[in-house]
Structure formats: C-alpha cells, structure tokens
Amino acid sequence: MQKSCAFTGHRPDKFSFGFDESHPGCVRLREAIFGAVCRLADAGVTTFYTGMALGVDLWCADAVLRLRNEEPTLRLVAVQPCATQADRWPEKERQRYQDILAQADERVCLHERYTRFCMHERNRYMVDRAQYLLAVYDGGDTGGTASTVRYAESRKRNIWLLDPVSHQLVQMVPPAEPEQLGLF
C-alpha cells in the first residue's frame, strides 16, 4: 500500500521573519522541513499533498520537488481550495504557485471561486487521503493549522509536529483501536 502525507502550517505573517525567505530563521525552518520530508520518504511515504497556501504549504511542496530530483518515485499532489487562490498574491508568489502547479504530478481543484469553507474543505480532503500529517505548528488553539491537526487526530492519522522555532520534530502515533489492544 502506498503511504501518503498531507502538509499543514502557518502563513509567513505568523513567523518573526515574515515574507523574508533569506532570513536565517526562514532558511533554517525550510531546511528542517526538507529534513522532515526526507524522513517521511525514508518511512515509505511516496505521495505528498500540499494545499498550495503561502508559507508552509509552498515550502513543503518545494521540499518534495527538491527531493524528487533524487527520488523520482515521489509524487506531489497540489490541492487547490479554489481556482482563484493566488489571484491577489504578489506577482513573485503567483509565479512560484504556477511553477509548483506545473511540476505537480496531480492537481485537484475543489471550487472555481472562493467559498467561505473552501480552505477547510481542502484541509479535510488532504487528511482524508493521507496516513500522515506533517504540521509545522506552534501548538496554538485557533486557526486552520490547529483545526487540521485536531481533524487528523480524530481520523487517527500519524501526525508529525515540527516546531517552527526549535525545529524539533515530534511524532504522534494515533491511539490504538480497542481490538488492537486485545480487549475484545
């Protein structure tokens, strides 16, 4: 069975370095993301789902594409919440978005236009299709990343949490079902 992983994480404005990808903090975080993607690939993950949002989603997609140069069997699935997702982004980010879409092995677009719940639907779509979730997450209780982590927990996914400051990677194994514990 092929293993797959979905990504979730914060937008650039949630980080101290903001949109400055040359900042040492961003460079270290992106290398930590690459390391986590390498570890997931070593664990047998071959398909990666990105929600194509600014920040972590695109950085994770970049990491998969970088590793795919060495491991051509890896697949990147770009899941767009809506076709207009990047329309209001700065030109440089729109170009990066289009470049990643062009290199993706598969592209899924859930809606033509933005809807109130399209981002939420995108996150659930990815988690429902993946056994793993890599979350670049500071542990906060609100926002899309927190909601996605909680949903993945409810679906008993293997969650790998990457702390965006310390770059510590923690693996949360889903709780065993009662029959797996031999109780019934």
C-alpha positions in Angstrom: 0.0 0.0 0.0 1.3 3.4 -0.9 1.8 5.8 2.0 0.9 9.4 1.7 1.3 12.6 3.8 -0.6 15.9 3.9 1.0 19.2 4.9 -0.3 22.0 7.1 1.3 25.0 8.7 1.3 28.7 9.2 1.4 31.5 6.7 4.5 33.7 6.6 3.0 36.6 8.6 2.8 34.2 11.6 6.6 33.9 11.7 9.1 36.5 13.0 10.8 36.7 9.6 7.5 37.2 7.7 8.0 37.0 4.0 11.8 37.3 4.1 12.9 33.9 2.9 16.6 34.9 3.1 16.3 35.5 6.9 18.3 32.8 8.8 15.2 31.7 10.7 13.4 31.0 7.5 16.4 29.3 5.9 16.7 27.0 9.0 12.9 26.3 9.0 12.9 25.4 5.3 15.9 23.0 5.9 14.0 21.4 8.9 11.0 20.9 6.6 13.3 19.3 4.0 14.7 17.0 6.7 11.2 16.0 7.8 10.2 15.3 4.2 13.3 13.1 3.8 12.4 11.2 7.0 8.9 10.7 5.7 10.2 9.4 2.4 12.6 7.1 4.3 9.5 5.8 6.2 7.9 4.8 2.9 5.8 7.9 2.1 5.7 8.4 -1.7 2.7 10.8 -2.2 2.6 14.3 -0.6 -0.4 16.6 -0.6 0.1 20.3 -0.5 -2.8 22.9 0.0 -0.8 25.4 -2.0 -1.1 28.2 0.6 1.6 30.8 1.1 4.3 29.8 3.6 4.5 26.3 4.9 2.4 24.7 2.1 4.6 26.1 -0.6 7.8 25.4 1.3 6.8 21.8 1.8 6.0 21.5 -1.9 9.5 22.9 -2.7 11.0 20.3 -0.4 9.2 17.4 -2.1 10.2 18.7 -5.6 13.8 19.1 -4.4 13.9 15.5 -3.0 12.1 14.2 -6.1 15.3 15.1 -8.1 16.9 12.2 -6.1 13.8 10.1 -5.6 11.8 10.2 -8.9 9.1 7.9 -7.5 7.8 10.6 -5.2 4.6 12.3 -6.1 3.3 15.8 -5.4 -0.5 16.4 -5.4 -1.4 20.1 -5.4 -4.9 20.6 -3.8 -6.3 24.0 -4.6 -9.2 25.1 -2.5 -10.3 27.3 -5.4 -9.0 28.2 -8.8 -8.7 31.9 -7.7 -6.5 31.0 -4.7 -3.4 33.0 -5.7 -5.1 35.8 -7.7 -4.4 38.5 -5.2 -0.9 37.4 -4.2 2.2 39.4 -5.1 3.5 38.6 -8.6 6.6 36.7 -7.4 4.4 34.4 -5.2 1.9 33.8 -8.0 4.7 32.8 -10.3 6.0 30.3 -7.7 2.5 29.0 -7.3 2.2 28.4 -11.0 5.6 26.8 -11.2 4.7 24.3 -8.4 1.4 23.5 -10.1 3.2 22.9 -13.4 5.6 20.4 -11.6 2.9 18.6 -9.6 2.0 15.1 -10.5 -1.6 15.7 -9.9 -3.7 18.8 -9.5 -7.1 18.9 -7.6 -9.2 22.0 -7.6 -12.2 21.8 -5.3 -14.0 25.0 -6.3 -13.9 27.5 -9.2 -14.2 30.5 -6.8 -13.5 31.2 -3.2 -16.2 30.0 -0.7 -16.4 30.6 3.0 -15.4 27.0 3.7 -13.1 26.1 0.8 -9.9 26.2 2.8 -11.4 23.9 5.5 -12.7 21.5 2.8 -9.2 21.4 1.2 -7.6 20.5 4.6 -10.1 17.7 5.2 -9.7 16.5 1.6 -6.0 16.1 2.2 -6.2 14.5 5.6 -8.8 12.0 4.4 -6.4 10.8 1.7 -3.2 10.6 3.8 -2.0 8.3 6.5 0.4 11.0 7.8 0.2 14.7 8.5 3.3 16.9 8.7 2.3 20.0 10.7 4.6 23.0 11.1 2.8 24.2 14.1 3.4 26.3 17.2 0.7 24.5 19.3 -1.9 27.3 19.3 -5.5 26.5 19.8 -7.0 28.6 16.9 -6.6 28.8 13.1 -6.6 26.5 10.2 -3.4 24.6 11.2 -4.8 23.8 14.7 -8.1 22.7 13.2 -6.3 20.5 10.7 -4.2 18.8 13.4 -7.4 18.2 15.5 -9.1 16.7 12.5 -6.1 14.5 11.8 -6.2 13.3 15.4 -9.9 12.5 15.1 -9.1 10.4 12.0 -6.3 8.7 13.8 -3.6 9.8 11.5 0.2 9.6 12.2 1.0 13.3 13.0 4.5 14.7 12.8 4.7 18.1 14.5 7.6 20.3 13.5 8.1 23.2 15.9 8.7 26.3 13.9 11.1 27.8 16.4 13.1 24.9 17.9 12.8 22.8 14.7 12.1 19.8 16.9 10.2 17.0 15.1 7.8 15.0 17.3 5.9 12.0 16.0 2.4 11.5 17.5 1.2 7.9 16.9 -2.6 7.5 16.7 -4.2 5.8 19.6 -4.8 2.1 19.0 -8.3 0.8 18.4 -9.7 -1.4 21.2 -9.4 -4.6 19.1 -5.7 -3.8 18.5 -5.2 -3.8 22.3 -6.7 -7.2 22.6 -9.5 -6.0 24.9 -12.4 -7.6 23.0 
